[in-house]
Each structure stands twice: as C-alpha cells, then as structure tokens.
Amino acid sequence: MTVHSQGATTSAPQDAPPKSAGRPQAPAPAPGTSAVPPRGGRKPLPSGWLPYLLVAPAVLALATLLLYPLIKNVILSLQDINKVEFIQRKYPFAGLANYTELLGDSAFWTVVVRSFAFTLANVALIMVLGSLIGILLNRLGTKMRLVLSMALVMAWAMPIVASVQVFRWLFDEQFGVMNWVMRTAGFSGYEQHNWMETGLSTMVIVTLLVVWGSIPFVALNMYAGLTTVGAELYEAARMDGANGWQTFWKIVFPNLKPFFLITTFLEVIWVFKAFTQVYAMNKGGPDRGSEILPVFAYVEGQSQAHYGLAAAISVLTILILVIVMSFYFRLILKQEEEQ
C-alpha cells in the first residue's frame, strides 16, 4: 500500500502475485506430466498400459493351457479319426459329419436328456439341503457349530475316488451295508441285491454321492452369508409376526440373492461335468445306461476309438455350458440394473 502526500491511500493491484516470505516456490508442473519425478531417471510407463502388462502372464498361461487344447479339439472334431487312422497317422477332413451323426443319433439325445435330468436333480437337492444346513449352523451354539463345520469340511475334503469306493462298499451286492440294513428292517429279497442293476438305480447312487460331496460348499457359504444379515432384521420380522418360512423369503433370500445365483451357477457347472463320480462308480454302465455327456465322450474316444466323434461330443458339451452361462450372465446384468 502506497501513501501519497495528500494523505490518500491506494491499494496494490489485486492480480499481482503474492511474494513468499520463505524460499521461492517451484513452478507448477505442466498439464499431463507427473508432479513427482521418476526415480533413477527412468521414464514411467503410461498408466493405461500397466494393468495389461500385469495381466499378460496370466492371459498367456490360460491361452497355453486352455485355448490351444480347445482349438486342437475343435480341429479334431472336424476330422474322421478312428483306430485305423490313428495308427496310420492319417487325419482325413470330415467337415461337419461328426456333428451331423451326433445330432441324428437317438443315443446322443438320450444322454443329453439324462445329463440335464441328473444336473437338475443334483443342483436342486444340493441347494435345498445345503441352505437348510447353513441355516442350522447359524442357529447352533458355538461347540455344536464347530463339530458340524468340521464334519462338513472333512466330507468336502475327501478325495472323489475314495468317496466313490466308500459308496460302492455301502451298496455292495454281497457285503454292502444297505443290504444288511434292509434285511434287518425286515424286507425280503435283499440277500444279495444288486443296487446297480439298472442305469436308473446307478444314477440314484451317484446322485447321493454328488449331493453328499457338494452340500458342505453350499452350507458353509450359506452360513457365511447369514452372518452378514443384521439381527435387527430378524427382530423386526418377529415383531411383525412372520414365521420361519416368511422370514426366509422376506429377509434372508433378498439379502443373499447374489449368493444363491453364483452358487447355483457353480453347482450347475460342477454337476454337469461330474465325470469322475459317474465313471468310477460303474463306468457308465450297465449297458451305458448311466452315461452323462463327459462320460459319453470318454467312452466313445477311449473305448470305442472314435476320436473325432468324441471331440465333437466335447465341443457340443462346451456349447451347452456356454448357453447356460449366457442365461446366468443375463440374470446378473438384470440384477445390476435393478440395483
């Protein structure tokens, strides 16, 4: 501020930059440049490239382990390769002949229907029983919850082949526990009853095995999801006079809807490609009456030496799973839009 001789005062221009009393300020960085200089004089990578560089090793590994075999399998499905061609190393091109043969084969459609029925029955039982056990875990005391959780984990951790052998012993024709139980209960005709006499009975036993091995995953995840539901919601439902069924549909299910969607989707995939349980139980028998699509492809390829046809079956199996996944992704997108 300047004082004139007449006593009037004038102020300094408002747009003049203030002077710092301390050390001078560094100039502001230019637009688009980093405010912090890189260490060691290295030029930093553009931020848009860094995520792709971090993901690149995983993408390369997946392409090597999954994409390349998938492409080779599709090529094999377009070739007419049987035992003779395989020995002679001849790979004649067949076009869509393998697919045409499959789509016109009634045995293939029988296996497709059996696979869907097997998947539907297993997933329904797994989700219902697993959810009920998860609710039970949430209501038990600490000690009983620990005991039940350990039992579930032990069942879940058991190797599939070992569990198959246990179930084969339970339903064994001569020394099986189930025949002993039925005789003890007073039923006749179970001295040496063959529980795997038909394809349907074999599928029932495999269903029990798959459900038994998959329930722990759903139950433990259900219990983990229930811990996120506030106790005040249950208290409000009790005050409104809601019973257990109403509480589940009005409180539990809306809050755990993402859990039910993702778990059901995973169970559909796992059950649909349940090769080990079905093949190790009775090798798809008797008379190929318990085959599902993965077992059907394996038997055609390894036992019947129809390699091109087996590759076509596996490709169609993948396409069926992709169609199922598309419905799941539509549900996820619809849920995101609602939220």
Disulfide bonds with the S-S distance in Angstrom:
none
